[in-house]
């Protein structure tokens, strides 16, 4: 992986709040708004720079409220974030744009599919999304990893414990990176471990995780809580095309979860990655961004 030497930092302000973002890829290409995972941040854009450039895409990753450099938003909702993405696209001069989301960012991409006008939103991809509140509060508990199942119980029934869980995660990511990385590697499969053998990928991933906690853990706590609670939008009514990308060997978000969401989403297009893990966003970035580029090309951009 090459370094993203020309990454461009930016902020968007609506008069009340500031959203921080990082822009990589082709600065004159069609716009892709990427929703980072958790714990992660706008710096996740660096991981996609080479593939975004190869497909002529302008990839912008935004810190969600309270994470990285974005201001907190105590009353945030799924629809308010979809509107933030639309406002950002407007500020960047994009009439048509794509939205992608990886892991904890996946549900925010699905919210864009539910709330935004398909005439503007040319493509949506949910990559190994943490779709835990799609059909009710933590409906996916049976299928989750043990850590996420515990997180769901705490988020819904003992929020002080949930906050502590993420505060400890933040301490590990910011102060004990070697331990943080080792814990991650023990929880993922072989294909994901292979992705992390690339030292530059590893360092970029760690930097993005560390930046998530710049303001503490509360932004991530609020973000994750909303994923476990019952979502306010109904995927069974989303008829526009929505691409679901899923590794069959994902240990962090097992395939069964997103398979069920896709099966009940009328516009779903299912992409199964045989023997792929949670890090298909990186191992299969070329394939994913080729699909994004093709859909944007069909709409035109500007």
C-alpha positions in Angstrom: 0.0 0.0 0.0 1.3 3.4 -0.9 1.2 6.4 1.5 -1.6 8.9 1.0 0.8 11.8 0.6 -1.8 14.2 -0.8 -4.6 13.6 1.6 -6.5 16.9 2.2 -8.0 17.9 5.5 -11.2 19.9 5.5 -14.1 21.1 7.7 -17.7 21.8 7.0 -19.6 24.2 9.2 -23.4 24.7 9.4 -23.2 27.7 11.7 -23.7 25.6 14.8 -21.3 22.6 14.4 -18.1 21.7 12.7 -17.6 18.4 10.9 -14.0 17.4 10.1 -13.2 15.3 7.0 -10.2 13.9 5.1 -10.2 13.8 1.4 -8.1 11.3 -0.7 -8.2 9.9 -4.2 -8.7 12.1 -7.3 -9.7 15.6 -6.2 -11.6 16.3 -9.4 -13.4 12.9 -9.5 -17.0 12.0 -8.6 -17.6 12.2 -4.9 -17.8 9.2 -2.5 -18.7 10.0 1.1 -17.4 7.2 3.3 -18.6 6.4 6.8 -15.8 5.1 8.9 -16.0 2.2 11.3 -15.7 2.2 15.1 -13.4 2.9 16.7 -12.2 4.9 13.7 -12.2 8.3 12.2 -11.8 10.4 9.0 -8.2 9.1 8.8 -9.7 5.8 7.5 -9.8 7.6 4.1 -6.0 7.0 3.9 -6.7 3.2 3.6 -8.6 3.7 0.4 -6.4 6.4 -1.3 -4.7 4.2 -3.9 -7.8 2.4 -5.0 -9.8 5.6 -5.1 -7.2 7.2 -7.3 -7.1 4.1 -9.6 -10.9 4.5 -10.2 -10.8 8.3 -10.4 -12.9 8.8 -7.3 -12.8 11.7 -4.8 -13.2 9.9 -1.5 -14.1 11.9 1.6 -14.4 10.4 5.0 -16.1 12.5 7.8 -15.7 12.2 11.5 -19.1 11.5 13.0 -20.2 13.8 15.9 -18.0 13.7 18.9 -15.2 11.7 17.2 -11.9 13.0 15.9 -12.3 16.6 15.0 -16.1 16.8 14.7 -18.2 18.6 17.3 -20.5 16.6 19.5 -24.2 16.6 18.7 -26.3 15.5 21.7 -29.6 15.3 19.8 -28.2 13.5 16.7 -30.4 11.1 14.8 -30.0 8.8 11.7 -31.9 11.4 9.6 -29.8 14.3 10.8 -26.6 12.4 9.8 -28.1 11.7 6.3 -28.8 15.4 6.0 -25.2 16.2 7.1 -24.0 14.0 4.3 -26.2 15.8 1.8 -25.1 19.2 3.1 -21.5 18.1 2.8 -22.0 16.9 -0.8 -23.6 20.3 -1.6 -20.7 22.2 0.0 -18.3 20.1 -2.1 -20.2 20.9 -5.3 -21.4 17.4 -6.0 -24.8 17.1 -7.7 -24.5 13.3 -7.6 -22.5 11.3 -5.1 -22.1 7.9 -3.5 -22.2 6.8 0.1 -20.2 3.9 1.5 -19.9 2.6 5.1 -17.7 -0.1 6.7 -18.5 -2.0 9.9 -20.0 0.6 12.4 -20.3 2.9 9.4 -22.5 0.5 7.5 -25.8 1.5 9.2 -25.1 5.2 8.5 -24.8 4.3 4.8 -28.1 2.4 5.0 -29.7 5.5 6.6 -28.6 7.5 3.6 -30.3 4.9 1.4 -33.5 5.3 3.4 -33.6 9.1 3.7 -31.9 10.6 0.7 -33.2 11.2 -2.8 -32.0 8.5 -5.2 -31.8 11.2 -7.9 -28.8 12.7 -5.9 -27.5 9.5 -4.2 -26.1 7.4 -7.1 -24.7 4.5 -5.1 -24.9 3.0 -1.6 -22.6 0.3 -0.2 -22.8 -1.3 3.2 -19.6 -3.2 3.9 -19.8 -5.7 6.7 -22.2 -3.4 8.4 -23.0 -3.6 12.1 -26.7 -4.0 11.4 -27.8 -4.6 15.0 -30.9 -2.6 15.3 -32.5 -3.1 11.9 -35.5 -5.1 13.1 -35.7 -4.0 16.7 -33.4 -3.4 19.6 -30.3 -5.6 19.2 -32.3 -8.1 17.2 -29.0 -9.7 16.0 -27.8 -10.7 19.5 -28.0 -14.4 18.7 -25.5 -14.1 15.8 -23.1 -11.6 17.2 -19.5 -12.1 18.4 -19.3 -12.5 22.2 -17.9 -8.9 22.6 -20.7 -7.3 20.5 -23.3 -9.4 22.3 -22.0 -8.1 25.6 -21.9 -4.6 24.2 -25.5 -4.8 23.2 -26.7 -5.9 26.6 -24.8 -3.1 28.3 -25.9 -0.5 25.7 -29.6 -1.3 26.3 -29.6 -2.3 30.0 -26.6 -0.8 31.8 -25.2 2.2 30.0 -22.5 3.0 32.6 -21.0 -0.3 31.9 -21.2 0.4 28.1 -19.4 3.7 28.6 -16.7 2.0 30.7 -16.2 -0.7 28.0 -15.5 2.0 25.4 -13.4 4.1 27.8 -11.1 1.1 28.3 -11.1 0.5 24.5 -10.0 4.1 24.0 -7.2 3.7 26.6 -6.0 0.7 24.8 -6.1 2.3 21.4 -4.3 5.5 22.5 -1.8 4.3 25.1 -1.2 0.6 24.5 -1.4 0.1 20.7 0.6 -3.2 20.6 -2.0 -4.7 23.0 -4.9 -3.2 21.1 -3.6 -4.6 17.8 -2.9 -8.0 19.4 -6.4 -8.2 20.8 -7.8 -7.4 17.4 -5.7 -10.0 15.6 -6.9 -12.7 18.0 -10.5 -11.9 17.3 -10.3 -12.0 13.5 -9.8 -14.8 10.9 -6.9 -15.8 8.7 -7.8 -13.5 5.7 -8.1 -10.5 8.0 -4.8 -11.3 9.7 -3.2 -11.4 6.2 -4.5 -7.8 5.5 -2.8 -6.6 8.7 0.6 -8.1 7.7 1.0 -4.9 5.6 2.8 -2.5 8.0 1.4 0.6 6.3 -2.1 -0.7 6.5 -1.6 -1.6 10.1 -0.2 1.9 11.0 -3.0 3.7 9.1 -5.6 1.6 10.8 -4.1 2.3 14.3 -3.9 6.0 13.5 -7.6 6.1 12.5 -8.5 4.2 15.7 -6.5 6.5 17.9 -7.9 9.6 16.4 -11.5 8.4 17.2 -10.8 9.1 20.9 -9.4 12.6 20.5 -12.3 14.0 22.5 -12.7 10.9 24.7 -15.0 7.9 24.3 -18.4 9.6 24.5 -18.8 10.2 20.7 -18.2 6.5 20.0 -20.5 5.5 22.9 -23.3 7.6 21.4 -22.7 6.3 17.9 -22.6 2.6 19.0 -25.7 3.0 21.2 -27.8 4.1 18.2 -26.7 1.0 16.3 -28.0 -1.3 19.0 -31.3 0.5 19.6 -34.2 0.0 17.2 -33.6 1.9 14.0 -36.2 4.5 13.1 -36.1 3.7 9.4 -37.5 0.6 7.7 -35.1 -1.3 5.4 -38.0 -3.4 4.1 -39.3 -0.4 2.3 -36.0 0.6 0.6 -36.4 -0.2 -3.1 -33.4 1.7 -4.5 -30.3 -0.4 -5.2 -28.3 -1.0 -2.0 -25.0 -3.0 -2.3 -24.3 -5.3 0.7 -20.7 -6.6 0.8 -20.0 -9.5 3.2 -17.2 -11.9 3.9 -18.3 -15.5 4.6 -15.7 -15.8 7.3 -16.3 -12.5 9.1 -15.7 -13.2 12.8 -16.7 -9.6 13.9 -20.0 -9.2 12.1 -21.1 -12.7 11.1 -22.6 -13.2 7.6 -26.0 -14.3 8.9 -26.8 -10.8 10.2 -26.4 -8.8 6.9 -27.7 -11.8 4.9 -31.1 -11.4 6.7 -31.1 -7.6 6.3 -30.4 -7.9 2.6 -33.0 -10.7 2.2 -35.6 -8.3 3.5 -34.4 -5.2 1.6 -36.2 -5.0 -1.7 -33.4 -3.1 -3.4 -30.5 -5.2 -2.0 -27.7 -6.4 -4.2 -25.7 -9.1 -2.3 -22.0 -9.5 -2.8 -20.7 -12.5 -1.0 -16.9 -12.7 -0.6 -15.9 -16.3 -0.2 -13.5 -16.9 2.7 -13.4 -13.1 3.2 -13.3 -11.6 6.7 -14.3 -8.2 8.2 -11.5 -6.4 6.4 -13.0 -7.0 2.9 -13.3 -3.3 2.8 -9.5 -3.3 2.2 -8.8 -6.7 0.6 -11.6 -6.1 -1.9 -11.5 -2.3 -2.1 -10.7 -2.5 -5.9 -13.9 -4.5 -6.6 -16.1 -2.3 -4.3 -14.8 1.0 -5.7 -15.1 -0.3 -9.3 -18.8 -0.8 -8.6 -19.1 2.7 -7.0 -17.3 4.3 -10.0 -19.5 2.5 -12.5 -22.7 3.7 -10.8 -21.4 7.3 -10.5 -20.4 7.3 -14.1 -24.0 6.2 -15.0 -25.3 9.3 -13.2 -22.7 11.8 -14.3 -21.1 14.0 -11.7 -20.4 17.6 -11.0 
